Amino acid sequence: MKTVLITGAAKGIGRATALELAKAGYAIVINYLTSAKEAEELRKTIAETYSVPCLTVQADVSKEEEVERMIAEIEEKLSPVDILINNAAIDLPNLFREKTAEEFRRVLDVNVVGAYNCARSVCRGMKERGYGRIINISSTNGINTYFPMCFDYDASKAALNSLTHDLAMQLSPEVHVNAVAPGFIGTESELEGYDEEFLKEEQEKILVKRYGRPEEVAYLIRFLISPEADYINNAVIRIDGGQKGSV
């Protein structure tokens, strides 16, 4: 049984991925920062429904020492990490002229440095064991869908795509590194704070005329870590319903 670490797994895409991979028979590690209640509820659901090992670990992925502690705890209580899903991310929307440097750095620290910290902590073991899979959860915001309020988030996801390619080059052939780039996914955090008119306009830009579901992203992740996807490496795969870009 392979062990999967999913960062930011208590809600949204991370939660859906944890449930889907538990259903597929993987041991699950739920990383969270502040959502302790949601993480524990998810752990109980997985343990009761799918009867696979499941562990929750609190850690701020932007802090190297906390990531190292998390990985050591996983190895002690469960097993080494075979598959890493870098899902943890934040978005602090604000106009450029009102954004502080501290806010900008925080988004990059979580969304990019956090993925680097986690990959760095598990990749050596993966290489030594001759197997590893890393999936970075990017966004179409890092490709060609931009919002003025989210310029730091957009930059972080573009950087994550670049990191995906660099890691794939350096860690092959034992470790495959790919990124998934969702478009508008109908999670609470995705829809929160937007007015109805804006959401309707954005939905019209999607060829299938609806928002995606977190479970649909989880299905893609499940495939990418399966043996059937062994020939997929160094890819950034959009899952956006045919979303039209904003440039």
C-alpha positions in Angstrom: 0.0 0.0 0.0 1.5 3.3 -1.1 1.3 6.4 1.2 0.1 9.7 -0.1 0.7 13.1 1.6 -1.8 15.7 0.6 -1.0 19.2 1.8 -3.9 21.5 2.6 -6.2 18.5 2.5 -8.9 19.5 5.0 -11.1 21.3 2.5 -11.9 21.7 -1.2 -9.8 19.9 -3.8 -7.5 18.5 -1.1 -10.4 16.9 0.7 -11.9 15.5 -2.5 -8.5 14.0 -3.4 -8.1 12.4 0.0 -11.4 10.7 -0.3 -10.9 9.6 -3.8 -7.4 8.1 -3.1 -8.6 6.4 0.1 -11.3 4.8 -2.0 -8.6 3.6 -4.4 -6.7 1.9 -1.5 -3.9 4.4 -0.7 -2.8 5.3 2.8 -3.6 8.9 3.4 -1.8 11.7 5.2 -4.0 14.8 5.7 -1.9 17.9 6.2 -3.5 21.1 7.5 -2.5 24.4 9.1 -5.6 25.8 10.8 -8.5 23.5 9.9 -8.0 21.0 12.7 -11.7 20.2 13.1 -12.2 19.6 9.4 -9.1 17.5 9.1 -10.1 15.2 12.0 -13.6 14.8 10.6 -12.1 13.8 7.3 -9.8 11.3 9.0 -12.7 9.7 10.7 -14.7 9.5 7.5 -11.8 7.8 5.7 -11.1 5.4 8.5 -14.7 4.4 8.9 -15.6 4.2 5.2 -12.5 2.9 3.5 -10.5 1.1 6.2 -7.1 2.4 5.1 -4.5 4.0 7.3 -5.1 7.7 7.7 -3.1 10.3 9.6 -3.5 14.0 10.2 -0.5 16.2 10.6 -0.5 20.0 11.3 2.3 21.9 9.6 2.9 25.2 7.9 4.4 24.1 4.6 6.1 27.4 4.0 8.4 26.7 7.0 11.2 24.2 6.3 11.5 23.0 9.8 7.8 22.3 10.1 7.9 20.3 6.9 10.8 18.2 8.1 9.0 17.5 11.4 5.9 16.5 9.5 7.8 14.1 7.2 9.6 12.5 10.2 6.3 12.1 12.0 4.7 10.4 8.9 7.7 8.0 8.6 7.5 7.2 12.3 3.7 6.7 12.6 3.0 5.3 9.1 5.6 4.9 6.4 7.8 6.9 4.0 5.9 9.1 1.5 5.5 7.5 -1.9 3.3 10.2 -3.4 3.2 13.9 -2.7 0.2 16.1 -3.7 1.3 19.8 -3.3 -2.2 21.3 -2.8 -1.7 23.8 0.0 -2.3 27.3 -1.3 -3.6 30.7 -0.3 -5.0 33.7 -2.1 -5.0 37.2 -0.6 -6.9 39.2 -3.3 -6.2 42.9 -3.5 -5.4 45.5 -6.0 -1.7 46.1 -6.8 -1.5 49.5 -5.3 -3.0 48.2 -2.1 -1.0 45.0 -1.8 1.7 44.9 0.8 5.1 43.3 0.2 4.3 41.1 3.2 1.1 39.8 1.6 2.9 39.2 -1.7 5.7 37.2 0.0 3.2 35.2 2.1 1.4 34.0 -1.1 4.7 33.0 -2.7 5.9 31.3 0.5 2.9 29.0 0.8 2.2 28.4 -2.9 5.7 28.0 -4.2 8.2 27.6 -1.4 5.8 25.3 0.4 5.8 23.0 -2.6 9.6 23.2 -2.8 9.9 22.4 0.9 7.7 19.3 0.7 9.3 18.0 -2.5 12.8 18.5 -1.2 11.9 16.6 2.0 10.6 13.5 0.3 12.5 13.3 -3.1 15.7 11.7 -1.7 13.8 8.8 -0.2 11.7 8.4 -3.4 14.9 8.3 -5.5 16.5 5.8 -3.1 13.5 3.5 -3.2 13.2 3.8 -7.0 9.7 5.2 -7.0 7.9 8.5 -6.4 5.1 10.7 -7.8 4.7 14.4 -7.2 1.6 16.3 -8.3 1.6 20.1 -8.0 -1.8 21.7 -7.9 -1.4 24.7 -10.1 -4.1 26.8 -11.8 -5.1 28.2 -15.1 -4.2 31.5 -13.4 -0.6 30.5 -14.0 -1.2 30.0 -17.7 -3.5 32.5 -19.3 -6.4 33.4 -17.0 -5.6 36.4 -15.0 -7.5 38.6 -12.5 -6.1 42.0 -11.3 -7.0 41.2 -7.7 -5.0 38.0 -7.8 -1.7 39.0 -9.4 0.4 37.4 -6.7 -1.6 34.2 -6.9 -1.2 34.2 -10.6 2.5 34.7 -10.3 2.8 31.9 -7.8 1.0 29.4 -10.0 3.2 30.3 -13.0 6.2 29.8 -10.8 4.8 26.4 -9.7 4.5 25.3 -13.3 8.1 26.2 -13.8 9.1 24.3 -10.7 7.2 21.3 -12.0 9.3 21.2 -15.1 12.6 21.7 -13.3 11.9 19.0 -10.7 10.8 16.5 -13.4 14.1 17.0 -15.1 16.2 16.6 -12.0 14.3 13.7 -10.3 13.7 11.4 -13.4 13.5 8.6 -14.1 12.5 7.3 -10.6 10.3 10.2 -9.7 7.6 11.6 -12.0 6.5 15.2 -11.5 3.4 16.7 -13.1 1.1 19.6 -12.4 -2.7 19.8 -12.6 -4.1 23.2 -13.5 -7.8 23.6 -12.5 -9.9 26.4 -13.8 -13.0 27.6 -11.9 -13.8 24.9 -9.4 -16.9 25.4 -7.3 -15.4 25.1 -3.9 -16.5 27.4 -1.0 -13.2 29.3 -1.1 -13.4 29.7 -4.9 -16.8 31.2 -4.9 -16.6 33.2 -1.7 -16.5 37.0 -2.0 -17.7 37.3 -5.6 -21.0 38.8 -6.6 -23.5 36.8 -8.6 -23.1 38.8 -11.8 -19.3 38.2 -11.9 -19.8 34.5 -11.3 -22.3 34.3 -14.1 -19.9 36.1 -16.5 -17.1 33.8 -15.6 -19.3 30.7 -16.1 -20.1 31.9 -19.6 -16.4 31.8 -20.4 -16.3 28.0 -19.8 -17.2 25.9 -22.9 -19.2 23.4 -20.8 -21.1 26.3 -19.2 -20.5 25.2 -15.6 -18.0 25.2 -12.8 -15.9 22.2 -12.1 -16.4 19.9 -9.1 -13.5 19.1 -6.7 -14.1 15.4 -7.3 -13.4 15.9 -11.0 -9.9 17.2 -10.2 -9.4 14.3 -7.8 -10.3 11.8 -10.6 -7.4 13.3 -12.7 -5.0 13.1 -9.8 -5.9 9.5 -9.2 -5.2 8.7 -12.8 -1.8 10.5 -12.8 -0.5 8.5 -9.9 -1.8 5.2 -11.3 0.3 2.7 -13.3 -1.7 3.6 -16.3 -0.1 7.1 -16.3 3.5 5.9 -16.0 4.4 7.5 -19.4 3.2 10.9 -18.3 5.9 13.1 -16.8 6.9 16.8 -16.9 3.3 17.8 -17.9 1.0 20.6 -16.8 -2.5 19.4 -17.5 -5.5 21.8 -17.6 -8.8 20.7 -16.2 -11.1 23.7 -16.8 -14.1 22.7 -18.9 -12.6 24.6 -21.9 -12.2 27.8 -20.0 -11.4 30.8 -22.3 -8.3 32.8 -21.3 -8.4 36.4 -20.3 -5.6 37.6 -22.6 
